[in-house]
């Protein structure tokens, strides 16, 4: 899939995500800029999105496959200008990051 297809597919799937801590989605603090908890976020990424590569979705035309080992650093840098989400390659698990310094995790409900 190209970037536009990935973004369109993840946008549709996001409506079917069951967020941890639902109904409000249980946002977790991660910090911003120099206060970003990179090691903690990286550990959560590796635990929730297992595998060597994950999908990074940054906007309507921007998506890329990135190494999981440096995903938190990439997220930290991008959050200065946009909100991002990470997805496993099967598009069944996601992490959504907000420029407000918070993130949440969720699973796509089966059959949606």
C-alpha positions in Angstrom: 0.0 0.0 0.0 1.2 3.5 -0.7 1.0 6.4 1.9 -2.5 7.5 0.8 -3.9 4.0 1.0 -2.4 3.4 4.4 -3.8 6.7 5.8 -7.2 6.1 4.3 -7.4 2.5 5.7 -6.2 3.5 9.2 -8.6 6.4 9.2 -11.5 4.0 8.6 -10.1 1.5 11.1 -9.7 4.2 13.8 -13.5 4.3 14.1 -13.5 0.6 15.1 -10.7 0.9 17.8 -11.5 -0.2 21.3 -9.3 2.0 23.4 -7.8 0.7 26.6 -9.6 2.3 29.5 -12.8 2.9 27.4 -15.1 4.7 27.2 -12.9 7.8 27.5 -9.8 6.1 26.0 -7.5 6.4 29.0 -5.0 8.9 27.8 -1.5 8.6 29.4 0.9 11.4 30.0 4.2 11.2 27.9 5.4 14.8 28.1 6.4 17.2 25.3 9.6 18.6 23.9 12.5 18.2 26.5 10.1 16.6 29.0 9.2 13.8 26.6 9.4 10.4 28.4 11.2 8.8 25.5 12.4 5.6 27.3 9.0 5.0 28.8 7.1 5.6 25.5 9.6 3.3 23.7 9.1 0.5 26.2 5.3 0.8 25.7 5.6 0.8 21.9 7.8 -2.3 22.0 5.4 -4.1 24.4 2.2 -3.1 22.5 3.4 -3.2 18.9 5.7 -6.2 18.7 7.9 -6.6 15.7 10.8 -4.9 14.1 8.9 -2.5 11.9 5.7 -0.5 12.5 3.6 1.9 10.5 3.8 5.6 11.3 0.8 7.7 10.1 1.3 11.4 10.1 -1.5 12.8 7.9 -3.5 12.6 4.8 -0.6 11.9 2.5 2.1 10.9 5.0 2.7 7.3 6.2 5.8 5.3 6.4 7.2 2.0 7.7 9.8 2.7 10.5 12.0 0.6 12.7 10.2 0.0 16.0 13.5 0.5 17.8 13.5 4.2 17.2 9.8 4.9 17.0 9.6 7.0 20.2 12.4 9.3 19.0 10.5 9.8 15.7 7.2 10.5 17.5 8.9 13.1 19.8 10.3 14.9 16.8 7.1 14.9 14.8 4.9 16.0 17.7 6.4 19.4 17.4 4.4 19.9 14.2 1.7 17.3 14.0 -0.2 14.5 15.7 0.8 11.0 14.7 -0.3 7.4 15.2 1.5 4.1 15.1 0.1 0.8 13.8 1.2 -2.7 13.7 1.7 -4.0 10.1 -1.5 -6.1 10.3 -3.5 -2.9 11.3 -5.0 -4.5 14.4 -3.2 -2.4 17.1 -2.6 1.3 17.3 -1.2 4.0 19.5 -2.4 7.6 19.0 -0.2 10.5 20.1 -1.4 14.0 20.8 0.6 17.2 20.6 -0.8 17.9 24.1 1.7 15.4 25.5 -0.6 12.4 25.9 -1.2 9.1 24.1 -3.6 6.1 24.2 -3.5 2.6 22.9 -6.2 0.4 21.4 -7.2 -2.7 19.4 -9.3 -2.8 16.3 -12.5 -4.7 17.1 -12.9 -7.9 15.0 -15.4 -7.7 12.2 -15.1 -4.0 11.6 
